[in-house]
Amino acid sequence: MQSGLRKIKEPRKIEIDDVILETFTLPLEAARLEVRAIIGDISKRGYQKIVERWRQLPDGQIQFTLRRLPATE
């Protein structure tokens, strides 16, 4: 993720057992870059990352949730 592009309106992070949910609200291009980085990233801590529940807000920004869960072997 390039610094300076991240503009999170309402950062939210929820941890349930080993599952972590993070919600991002970013301008369209910054959201694209963030999702590409997430998809291309191999977690060093053994987490699997899934982008889910995305939507475009009335102001044009993209809101999406990242789910991190322990990788299965």
Contacts in CASP RR format, 6 or more apart in sequence:
PFRMAT RR
TARGET T0000
AUTHOR 0000-0000-0000
METHOD contacts of the structure
MODEL  1
MQSGLRKIKEPRKIEIDDVILETFTLPLEAARLEVRAIIGDISKRGYQKI
VERWRQLPDGQIQFTLRRLPATE
1 33 0 8 1.000
1 34 0 8 1.000
1 37 0 8 1.000
2 33 0 8 1.000
5 26 0 8 1.000
5 27 0 8 1.000
5 29 0 8 1.000
5 30 0 8 1.000
5 33 0 8 1.000
5 34 0 8 1.000
6 26 0 8 1.000
6 30 0 8 1.000
6 34 0 8 1.000
7 25 0 8 1.000
7 26 0 8 1.000
7 27 0 8 1.000
7 30 0 8 1.000
8 24 0 8 1.000
8 25 0 8 1.000
8 26 0 8 1.000
9 25 0 8 1.000
9 61 0 8 1.000
10 23 0 8 1.000
10 25 0 8 1.000
11 22 0 8 1.000
11 23 0 8 1.000
11 24 0 8 1.000
12 21 0 8 1.000
12 22 0 8 1.000
12 23 0 8 1.000
13 20 0 8 1.000
13 21 0 8 1.000
13 22 0 8 1.000
13 23 0 8 1.000
14 20 0 8 1.000
14 21 0 8 1.000
14 22 0 8 1.000
15 21 0 8 1.000
18 69 0 8 1.000
18 70 0 8 1.000
19 67 0 8 1.000
19 68 0 8 1.000
19 69 0 8 1.000
20 47 0 8 1.000
20 67 0 8 1.000
20 68 0 8 1.000
20 69 0 8 1.000
21 65 0 8 1.000
21 66 0 8 1.000
21 67 0 8 1.000
21 68 0 8 1.000
22 65 0 8 1.000
22 66 0 8 1.000
22 68 0 8 1.000
23 63 0 8 1.000
23 64 0 8 1.000
23 65 0 8 1.000
23 66 0 8 1.000
24 31 0 8 1.000
24 34 0 8 1.000
24 63 0 8 1.000
24 64 0 8 1.000
24 65 0 8 1.000
24 66 0 8 1.000
25 57 0 8 1.000
25 61 0 8 1.000
25 62 0 8 1.000
25 63 0 8 1.000
26 34 0 8 1.000
26 61 0 8 1.000
26 62 0 8 1.000
27 60 0 8 1.000
27 61 0 8 1.000
27 62 0 8 1.000
28 56 0 8 1.000
28 60 0 8 1.000
28 61 0 8 1.000
28 62 0 8 1.000
31 54 0 8 1.000
31 61 0 8 1.000
31 62 0 8 1.000
31 64 0 8 1.000
35 51 0 8 1.000
35 64 0 8 1.000
38 49 0 8 1.000
38 51 0 8 1.000
38 66 0 8 1.000
39 49 0 8 1.000
39 51 0 8 1.000
41 49 0 8 1.000
43 49 0 8 1.000
43 68 0 8 1.000
43 71 0 8 1.000
46 70 0 8 1.000
46 71 0 8 1.000
47 68 0 8 1.000
47 69 0 8 1.000
47 70 0 8 1.000
47 71 0 8 1.000
48 68 0 8 1.000
48 69 0 8 1.000
48 70 0 8 1.000
48 71 0 8 1.000
48 72 0 8 1.000
49 66 0 8 1.000
49 67 0 8 1.000
49 68 0 8 1.000
50 66 0 8 1.000
50 67 0 8 1.000
50 68 0 8 1.000
50 69 0 8 1.000
51 64 0 8 1.000
51 65 0 8 1.000
51 66 0 8 1.000
51 67 0 8 1.000
52 64 0 8 1.000
52 65 0 8 1.000
52 66 0 8 1.000
52 67 0 8 1.000
53 64 0 8 1.000
53 65 0 8 1.000
54 62 0 8 1.000
54 63 0 8 1.000
54 64 0 8 1.000
54 65 0 8 1.000
55 62 0 8 1.000
55 63 0 8 1.000
55 64 0 8 1.000
56 62 0 8 1.000
56 63 0 8 1.000
57 63 0 8 1.000
END
